[in-house]
């Protein structure tokens, strides 16, 4: 408690009477000093905001970006906007920058696998490029997860982990999404489970997303080299756990898939 107060995160508000007659110090979070900055990797525009450590929004602005100018120009715009806010708030009071990233976000590889309508993000090492432009701590998170965690923080929902709901009555459960989530043995589905596999097929790679009949978000989302062995490895794992329905976008790169697995059909 002393450390929280000493570092400016908390303050004493009085005393509370304990059950045995002892007095305890009452402490509350002090949101008057420290700030966080948040932004989202853009499609056509991006928003930058300043928040207190309790999540209360103090300032927000939205700026447009040009697809024609490219991804690195968009990163420059984000860096300029963040740095202006850092100067405005005073850098010693800024704890860090939170960045919401559209998916599929490959965290270990530090890039977005694909962004519809704004090509080129797959060649951008997000964290490295942000660190070149911004001198405060940075945290990246999938935008769906960031939104879910914000709702959880405000008490609107609870989090469901490994398909085991921890939600009390009257609340909604969700599953956090990860681009490197695996199908764990302890959450194996029964034999009547159904798996729905979507494949975005490119010349050199395939993006897989796997959902179950009960999962609102993918239980597996991963990018693999475009080989029959890679497809076999994922589908064979699912065959042993239930019925598999798989489809790919009906374009030339995926034509060979339908002949290799009976469960695969083209989707227009």
C-alpha positions in Angstrom: 0.0 0.0 0.0 2.8 2.4 0.9 4.4 1.7 -2.5 1.2 2.5 -4.4 0.9 5.8 -2.5 4.6 6.6 -2.9 4.5 6.1 -6.7 1.3 8.1 -7.1 -1.1 5.3 -8.0 -3.2 5.5 -4.8 -4.2 7.8 -2.0 -5.6 7.4 1.5 -9.2 8.4 2.0 -9.7 7.8 5.7 -10.2 4.8 7.9 -12.4 1.8 8.1 -13.5 0.0 11.2 -12.6 -3.7 11.3 -14.6 -6.6 12.8 -12.3 -6.7 15.9 -12.3 -3.0 16.5 -9.1 -2.4 14.5 -9.0 0.5 12.1 -7.8 -0.1 8.6 -6.6 2.6 6.1 -9.0 3.2 3.2 -7.2 3.5 -0.1 -8.5 4.4 -3.6 -6.9 4.5 -7.0 -5.6 8.0 -7.8 -6.3 8.7 -11.5 -5.3 12.4 -11.4 -1.7 11.9 -12.4 -0.9 9.0 -14.8 -2.3 8.5 -18.3 -2.3 5.9 -21.0 -2.6 6.4 -24.7 -4.5 4.0 -27.0 -4.8 3.6 -30.8 -5.9 1.1 -33.4 -4.0 0.1 -36.5 -6.1 1.7 -39.3 -8.0 0.5 -42.3 -9.2 3.9 -43.6 -8.8 5.9 -40.4 -7.4 5.6 -36.9 -8.3 6.9 -33.5 -5.9 8.1 -30.8 -7.1 8.7 -27.2 -5.9 9.5 -23.8 -7.2 7.7 -20.8 -6.8 7.6 -17.0 -5.5 4.5 -15.3 -9.2 3.6 -14.5 -10.0 3.7 -18.2 -11.9 7.0 -18.2 -11.5 8.7 -21.6 -10.1 12.3 -21.5 -9.5 13.0 -25.1 -10.0 11.4 -28.5 -9.3 12.3 -32.1 -9.8 10.5 -35.4 -7.6 10.9 -38.5 -7.9 9.4 -42.0 -5.1 7.6 -43.7 -4.5 6.9 -47.4 -4.3 3.4 -48.7 -2.4 4.8 -51.7 0.3 6.2 -49.5 0.9 2.8 -48.0 1.4 1.2 -44.6 4.6 2.9 -43.5 3.0 6.3 -44.2 0.1 5.2 -42.0 2.6 4.2 -39.3 4.2 7.7 -39.5 0.8 9.3 -39.0 0.1 7.2 -36.0 3.6 8.0 -34.5 3.1 11.7 -35.0 -0.3 11.7 -33.4 0.9 9.7 -30.4 3.9 11.9 -29.8 1.8 15.0 -29.9 -0.4 13.6 -27.2 2.7 12.5 -25.1 3.9 16.1 -25.2 0.5 17.4 -24.3 0.1 15.0 -21.3 3.8 15.2 -20.3 5.9 12.2 -21.0 6.7 11.4 -17.3 2.9 10.9 -16.7 2.4 8.5 -19.6 2.6 4.8 -18.7 2.5 3.5 -22.2 0.7 3.0 -25.5 -1.9 0.3 -26.1 -2.4 -0.7 -29.7 -5.5 -2.6 -31.0 -4.5 -4.7 -34.0 -7.0 -6.1 -36.6 -6.7 -9.8 -37.3 -5.5 -12.2 -38.1 -2.6 -10.9 -36.0 0.4 -13.2 -35.8 1.8 -12.1 -32.5 5.0 -14.2 -32.6 5.8 -13.1 -36.1 4.8 -9.4 -35.2 2.6 -8.7 -38.2 -0.9 -8.8 -39.6 -1.5 -11.7 -41.9 -4.1 -10.0 -44.0 -6.1 -6.7 -43.9 -8.9 -6.4 -46.3 -8.9 -3.2 -48.3 -5.4 -2.1 -47.1 -2.7 -4.4 -48.5 0.9 -4.4 -47.3 0.5 -4.9 -43.5 1.9 -8.4 -43.7 5.3 -6.9 -44.5 5.3 -4.6 -41.4 6.9 -5.6 -38.2 4.4 -3.7 -36.0 6.3 -3.5 -32.7 9.6 -2.8 -34.3 8.2 0.0 -36.5 6.2 1.5 -33.6 9.3 1.6 -31.4 11.2 3.5 -34.1 8.5 6.2 -33.9 7.4 6.2 -30.2 9.6 6.2 -27.1 7.1 5.0 -24.5 6.3 1.3 -23.6 4.0 -0.3 -26.2 1.6 -3.2 -25.8 -0.1 -4.9 -28.9 -3.4 -6.8 -28.6 -5.9 -8.2 -31.1 -8.7 -5.7 -31.4 -11.4 -8.3 -30.6 -9.5 -9.2 -27.4 -9.0 -5.5 -26.5 -12.7 -4.9 -26.9 -13.6 -8.0 -24.9 -11.2 -7.1 -22.1 -12.6 -3.5 -21.9 -16.2 -4.9 -21.6 -15.0 -7.4 -18.9 -13.3 -4.5 -17.0 -16.6 -2.6 -17.0 -18.4 -5.6 -15.7 -20.6 -6.2 -18.8 -19.2 -9.7 -19.5 -17.1 -12.5 -18.1 -14.3 -14.4 -19.8 -14.7 -18.1 -20.8 -11.4 -19.9 -20.8 -10.8 -23.2 -22.7 -14.6 -23.5 -23.3 -15.2 -23.9 -19.5 -17.7 -21.1 -18.7 -17.0 -19.1 -15.6 -20.0 -16.8 -16.1 -22.5 -16.2 -13.4 -26.2 -16.1 -14.2 -27.2 -13.1 -16.3 -23.8 -12.5 -17.9 -22.4 -13.3 -21.2 -19.3 -15.4 -21.7 -16.8 -15.0 -24.5 -13.6 -16.7 -25.5 -10.4 -14.7 -26.0 -8.9 -15.1 -29.5 -5.3 -15.9 -30.1 -3.6 -16.5 -33.5 -1.5 -19.3 -31.9 -4.1 -21.0 -29.8 -4.0 -24.8 -30.0 -6.8 -27.3 -29.5 -5.8 -28.5 -26.0 -6.3 -32.1 -25.0 -8.2 -31.1 -21.8 -10.8 -29.4 -23.9 -11.2 -32.1 -26.5 -14.7 -32.2 -28.0 -16.8 -35.4 -27.9 -17.3 -37.5 -30.9 -20.5 -35.7 -32.0 -18.6 -32.3 -32.2 -18.6 -30.4 -35.4 -15.7 -28.4 -36.6 -16.0 -25.6 -39.2 -12.7 -24.8 -41.0 -12.2 -21.7 -43.2 -9.1 -21.4 -45.3 -7.8 -18.3 -47.0 -5.5 -19.8 -49.6 -2.6 -18.0 -51.2 0.1 -19.2 -53.5 2.7 -19.7 -50.6 0.5 -19.8 -47.5 -2.9 -20.7 -46.1 -4.6 -18.9 -43.2 -6.7 -21.4 -41.1 -9.6 -20.5 -38.8 -11.4 -23.3 -36.9 -14.7 -22.9 -35.0 -16.9 -25.4 -33.2 -20.6 -25.5 -33.0 -20.4 -23.7 -29.6 -17.5 -21.3 -30.0 -18.3 -17.7 -30.9 -14.6 -17.1 -31.9 -12.0 -19.4 -33.5 -10.5 -22.1 -31.3 -7.6 -22.2 -33.7 -6.3 -19.5 -36.0 -2.9 -20.0 -37.7 -1.0 -19.4 -40.8 0.8 -22.3 -42.5 2.9 -22.9 -45.7 0.7 -23.9 -48.6 1.4 -27.6 -48.7 -0.8 -30.7 -48.6 1.2 -31.8 -45.5 0.2 -28.6 -43.6 -3.5 -29.1 -44.5 -3.3 -32.8 -43.5 -1.8 -32.0 -40.1 -4.6 -29.7 -39.1 -7.6 -31.6 -40.6 -6.3 -35.0 -39.4 -6.2 -33.7 -35.8 -9.8 -32.6 -36.1 -11.0 -35.9 -37.8 -10.3 -37.7 -34.5 -12.5 -35.4 -32.5 -15.6 -35.0 -34.6 -17.1 -34.1 -38.0 -15.2 -31.6 -40.1 -16.7 -29.1 -42.6 -14.1 -27.1 -44.4 -14.2 -24.6 -47.2 -11.9 -22.3 -49.1 -12.5 -19.2 -51.2 -13.2 -20.2 -54.8 -10.0 -18.9 -56.4 -7.3 -20.7 -58.4 -4.9 -21.2 -55.5 -7.4 -23.5 -53.7 -8.5 -25.7 -56.5 -6.2 -28.6 -55.5 -7.7 -28.8 -51.9 -11.1 -30.2 -52.8 -9.5 -33.3 -54.4 -7.3 -34.1 -51.3 -10.1 -34.0 -48.6 -13.7 -34.9 -49.1 -14.7 -32.4 -46.4 -13.4 -29.4 -48.4 -15.7 -27.5 -50.7 -15.2 -24.1 -52.5 -17.1 -21.1 -51.2 -18.0 -18.2 -53.5 
